[in-house]
Amino acid sequence: MRGWGGGGKMAADTGSCRLYALLRFFYSLLFPGLILCGVLCVYLVIVLWLFRRHLQRKKKSVSTSRNGKDQMVVAFFHPYCNAGGGGERVLWCALKALQKKYPEAVYVVYTGDINVSGQQILEGAFRRFNIKLVHPVEFVFLRKRYLVEDSQYPHFTLLGQSLGSILLGWEALMQRVPDVYIDSMGYAFTLPLFKYIGGCRVGSYVHYPTISTDMLSVVKNQNTGFNNAAFISRNAFLSKAKLLYYCLFAFIYGLVGSCSDVVMVNSSWTLNHILSLWKVGHCTNIVYPPCDVQTFLDIPLHEKRVTPGHLLVSIGQFRPEKNHALQIKAFAKLLSEKAAESRPSLKLALIGGCRNKEDELRVNQLKKLSENLGVQENVEFKINISFDELKNYLSEATIGLHTMWNEHFGIGVVECMAAGTIILAHNSGGPKLDIVIPHDGQITGFLAESEEGYAETMAHILSLSSEKRLQIRKTARASVSRFSDQEFEVSFLSSVEKLLT
């Protein structure tokens, strides 16, 4: 027995020696690696610090006014500033408000619209939004905007666009180093770059979180959507893998977003998601986007029957999440149900901006959908129209359609209500939480979700008496004053004061 015990002890000692030797071997490999990593990290920090000093000297050399005093440089990162959407209206109203309060500052817009001049961009802002800046603005034209195009990343689109935005931000920073940097288009991954390398005070106006808990839920529940392809939703393994990817991305998105010194969000829906992801409630405020309420309020209220039929309108850029296809399908369903009835003729006008060839392709696909459903004679597309033309359409329309799921806010929804057009919006996001809500106990519009729901609600609105429709329009008009340009200016300036003083 002793022999067996002794042998076991010897074997254990031999095993321990081998394990110890193995650990020493790995340590001999790992320790130099750790030392090298540490040296490289220190070297990287030094290089970044020296580069930041270089940028600060560069900034100081170009930000001196004629009288010898340093001028504060305020820059907006808005690669698509020449587009005609609600986000662009926020940009121009924000610039106009800042120029009025801080006229001595220099204002810069980083844009990727290299096919137009700065003057043409300003003329477009006036034509589309009726906004004219009181002082000049400097445009920095970026040539690498393709790095943030979704078409460049058929897979891992969120990650690809976010990494691309860092490179695009680097191009912007190399051309002009500001004192204050405001991301007004949702490229949160540029915030650490401008804060820690550029030495800027940074702010964000968030129209829509890059990723949201709703997007996580779609993938987790294996639902098909524009951000979750059918081949992924049908496969349990791929769904779990994508959920892991989304969770990791959401974590990183929260880290970069938390770098912001001031955060402005455009609605209660966006606020809830940003607070959950960025966790910077101490510097986060709701700043409703500016809507040209007063201009639309000038449209006389009357029963909109200029023609023998009814006009239905939709306002929104031709982006996939706007779901214009749902509008056409619901409208076709409405027409088919009313075909046997003696009803006035109906027409649907889809009004929106096209940013690029991808948007133009979507318009062509929507036109084909109209033809396939046999409603092409009743549907018209109005692309990049002027502000005056938009007013004319809204002055004649009976119903305004909006079909985006979880719309962050919905400037087009507010414009329809202010113009006296009865709104029918999606039962989610900003329209549900902030806009199409009762006012003084009276309804201001309608909400729907499905194709059938939209068709039925449109039929209900058209069946109402003229007096009832007029009452709804009056109530809706009275409710939208909180979204005026004046309210935006007060809220925006109050929020960014920390950055500019």
SULZI-V42796 format. One record per residue. N is the residue number from 1. RES is the residue in three letters. OMEGA is omega in whole degrees, 0 to 359 (NA if undefined). Layout:
# SULZI-V42796
<<N;RES;OMEGA> <N;RES;OMEGA>>
This chain:
# SULZI-V42796
<<1;MET;179> <2;ARG;179> <3;GLY;178> <4;TRP;181> <5;GLY;180> <6;GLY;178> <7;GLY;179> <8;GLY;180> <9;LYS;179> <10;MET;179> <11;ALA;179> <12;ALA;179> <13;ASP;179> <14;THR;178> <15;GLY;179> <16;SER;179> <17;CYS;179> <18;ARG;178> <19;LEU;179> <20;TYR;179> <21;ALA;180> <22;LEU;178> <23;LEU;179> <24;ARG;179> <25;PHE;179> <26;PHE;179> <27;TYR;179> <28;SER;176> <29;LEU;186> <30;LEU;186> <31;PHE;177> <32;PRO;178> <33;GLY;178> <34;LEU;178> <35;ILE;180> <36;LEU;178> <37;CYS;179> <38;GLY;179> <39;VAL;179> <40;LEU;178> <41;CYS;179> <42;VAL;179> <43;TYR;180> <44;LEU;179> <45;VAL;180> <46;ILE;180> <47;VAL;180> <48;LEU;179> <49;TRP;178> <50;LEU;179> <51;PHE;177> <52;ARG;177> <53;ARG;178> <54;HIS;180> <55;LEU;179> <56;GLN;177> <57;ARG;178> <58;LYS;180> <59;LYS;183> <60;LYS;183> <61;SER;183> <62;VAL;184> <63;SER;178> <64;THR;181> <65;SER;182> <66;ARG;181> <67;ASN;175> <68;GLY;181> <69;LYS;177> <70;ASP;177> <71;GLN;176> <72;MET;180> <73;VAL;180> <74;VAL;184> <75;ALA;175> <76;PHE;177> <77;PHE;184> <78;HIS;187> <79;PRO;181> <80;TYR;186> <81;CYS;180> <82;ASN;176> <83;ALA;186> <84;GLY;183> <85;GLY;180> <86;GLY;178> <87;GLY;178> <88;GLU;177> <89;ARG;176> <90;VAL;181> <91;LEU;185> <92;TRP;177> <93;CYS;178> <94;ALA;178> <95;LEU;180> <96;LYS;179> <97;ALA;180> <98;LEU;180> <99;GLN;178> <100;LYS;183> <101;LYS;182> <102;TYR;186> <103;PRO;183> <104;GLU;182> <105;ALA;174> <106;VAL;183> <107;TYR;185> <108;VAL;173> <109;VAL;173> <110;TYR;183> <111;THR;176> <112;GLY;181> <113;ASP;186> <114;ILE;182> <115;ASN;178> <116;VAL;178> <117;SER;177> <118;GLY;179> <119;GLN;179> <120;GLN;177> <121;ILE;180> <122;LEU;178> <123;GLU;177> <124;GLY;178> <125;ALA;179> <126;PHE;182> <127;ARG;185> <128;ARG;188> <129;PHE;182> <130;ASN;182> <131;ILE;178> <132;LYS;181> <133;LEU;184> <134;VAL;179> <135;HIS;179> <136;PRO;176> <137;VAL;181> <138;GLU;178> <139;PHE;173> <140;VAL;186> <141;PHE;182> <142;LEU;184> <143;ARG;182> <144;LYS;181> <145;ARG;179> <146;TYR;180> <147;LEU;179> <148;VAL;177> <149;GLU;181> <150;ASP;180> <151;SER;179> <152;GLN;187> <153;TYR;179> <154;PRO;177> <155;HIS;182> <156;PHE;186> <157;THR;181> <158;LEU;180> <159;LEU;180> <160;GLY;180> <161;GLN;181> <162;SER;176> <163;LEU;177> <164;GLY;180> <165;SER;177> <166;ILE;179> <167;LEU;177> <168;LEU;176> <169;GLY;177> <170;TRP;176> <171;GLU;179> <172;ALA;182> <173;LEU;180> <174;MET;182> <175;GLN;182> <176;ARG;180> <177;VAL;183> <178;PRO;170> <179;ASP;180> <180;VAL;181> <181;TYR;180> <182;ILE;174> <183;ASP;184> <184;SER;183> <185;MET;173> <186;GLY;177> <187;TYR;187> <188;ALA;182> <189;PHE;176> <190;THR;185> <191;LEU;179> <192;PRO;180> <193;LEU;182> <194;PHE;181> <195;LYS;188> <196;TYR;176> <197;ILE;180> <198;GLY;180> <199;GLY;184> <200;CYS;163> <201;ARG;190> <202;VAL;177> <203;GLY;181> <204;SER;165> <205;TYR;187> <206;VAL;175> <207;HIS;186> <208;TYR;180> <209;PRO;180> <210;THR;174> <211;ILE;183> <212;SER;177> <213;THR;176> <214;ASP;177> <215;MET;177> <216;LEU;180> <217;SER;179> <218;VAL;181> <219;VAL;181> <220;LYS;180> <221;ASN;178> <222;GLN;176> <223;ASN;178> <224;THR;178> <225;GLY;182> <226;PHE;177> <227;ASN;179> <228;ASN;185> <229;ALA;184> <230;ALA;182> <231;PHE;175> <232;ILE;182> <233;SER;181> <234;ARG;183> <235;ASN;184> <236;ALA;181> <237;PHE;180> <238;LEU;179> <239;SER;179> <240;LYS;178> <241;ALA;179> <242;LYS;178> <243;LEU;177> <244;LEU;177> <245;TYR;179> <246;TYR;180> <247;CYS;178> <248;LEU;179> <249;PHE;179> <250;ALA;178> <251;PHE;180> <252;ILE;178> <253;TYR;177> <254;GLY;180> <255;LEU;182> <256;VAL;179> <257;GLY;181> <258;SER;176> <259;CYS;185> <260;SER;178> <261;ASP;178> <262;VAL;179> <263;VAL;174> <264;MET;178> <265;VAL;190> <266;ASN;182> <267;SER;177> <268;SER;180> <269;TRP;179> <270;THR;179> <271;LEU;182> <272;ASN;181> <273;HIS;181> <274;ILE;177> <275;LEU;180> <276;SER;186> <277;LEU;185> <278;TRP;177> <279;LYS;177> <280;VAL;183> <281;GLY;182> <282;HIS;181> <283;CYS;183> <284;THR;180> <285;ASN;171> <286;ILE;173> <287;VAL;182> <288;TYR;180> <289;PRO;183> <290;PRO;176> <291;CYS;181> <292;ASP;186> <293;VAL;187> <294;GLN;180> <295;THR;181> <296;PHE;177> <297;LEU;179> <298;ASP;178> <299;ILE;183> <300;PRO;176> <301;LEU;175> <302;HIS;177> <303;GLU;190> <304;LYS;180> <305;ARG;178> <306;VAL;176> <307;THR;181> <308;PRO;183> <309;GLY;179> <310;HIS;177> <311;LEU;174> <312;LEU;183> <313;VAL;173> <314;SER;180> <315;ILE;178> <316;GLY;177> <317;GLN;182> <318;PHE;176> <319;ARG;185> <320;PRO;183> <321;GLU;178> <322;LYS;173> <323;ASN;177> <324;HIS;180> <325;ALA;179> <326;LEU;179> <327;GLN;182> <328;ILE;180> <329;LYS;179> <330;ALA;179> <331;PHE;178> <332;ALA;178> <333;LYS;178> <334;LEU;180> <335;LEU;181> <336;SER;180> <337;GLU;182> <338;LYS;185> <339;ALA;183> <340;ALA;182> <341;GLU;177> <342;SER;184> <343;ARG;174> <344;PRO;180> <345;SER;181> <346;LEU;178> <347;LYS;179> <348;LEU;178> <349;ALA;177> <350;LEU;185> <351;ILE;180> <352;GLY;180> <353;GLY;174> <354;CYS;183> <355;ARG;189> <356;ASN;182> <357;LYS;179> <358;GLU;178> <359;ASP;178> <360;GLU;177> <361;LEU;178> <362;ARG;178> <363;VAL;179> <364;ASN;178> <365;GLN;178> <366;LEU;177> <367;LYS;178> <368;LYS;177> <369;LEU;178> <370;SER;179> <371;GLU;180> <372;ASN;180> <373;LEU;177> <374;GLY;182> <375;VAL;185> <376;GLN;179> <377;GLU;182> <378;ASN;183> <379;VAL;176> <380;GLU;182> <381;PHE;179> <382;LYS;188> <383;ILE;174> <384;ASN;182> <385;ILE;180> <386;SER;180> <387;PHE;180> <388;ASP;179> <389;GLU;177> <390;LEU;178> <391;LYS;180> <392;ASN;180> <393;TYR;182> <394;LEU;180> <395;SER;181> <396;GLU;187> <397;ALA;175> <398;THR;183> <399;ILE;173> <400;GLY;183> <401;LEU;176> <402;HIS;189> <403;THR;182> <404;MET;175> <405;TRP;180> <406;ASN;171> <407;GLU;183> <408;HIS;174> <409;PHE;179> <410;GLY;179> <411;ILE;179> <412;GLY;178> <413;VAL;179> <414;VAL;181> <415;GLU;177> <416;CYS;181> <417;MET;180> <418;ALA;180> <419;ALA;180> <420;GLY;177> <421;THR;182> <422;ILE;186> <423;ILE;171> <424;LEU;187> <425;ALA;179> <426;HIS;184> <427;ASN;181> <428;SER;172> <429;GLY;183> <430;GLY;179> <431;PRO;182> <432;LYS;187> <433;LEU;189> <434;ASP;192> <435;ILE;185> <436;VAL;181> <437;ILE;182> <438;PRO;177> <439;HIS;184> <440;ASP;177> <441;GLY;182> <442;GLN;180> <443;ILE;180> <444;THR;181> <445;GLY;185> <446;PHE;179> <447;LEU;178> <448;ALA;181> <449;GLU;187> <450;SER;176> <451;GLU;179> <452;GLU;180> <453;GLY;178> <454;TYR;181> <455;ALA;181> <456;GLU;181> <457;THR;175> <458;MET;178> <459;ALA;179> <460;HIS;180> <461;ILE;181> <462;LEU;180> <463;SER;181> <464;LEU;176> <465;SER;179> <466;SER;181> <467;GLU;181> <468;LYS;178> <469;ARG;179> <470;LEU;179> <471;GLN;178> <472;ILE;181> <473;ARG;178> <474;LYS;179> <475;THR;179> <476;ALA;179> <477;ARG;182> <478;ALA;186> <479;SER;190> <480;VAL;181> <481;SER;181> <482;ARG;180> <483;PHE;184> <484;SER;176> <485;ASP;182> <486;GLN;178> <487;GLU;178> <488;PHE;182> <489;GLU;180> <490;VAL;183> <491;SER;182> <492;PHE;181> <493;LEU;178> <494;SER;182> <495;SER;185> <496;VAL;181> <497;GLU;179> <498;LYS;182> <499;LEU;190> <500;LEU;181> <501;THR;NA>>
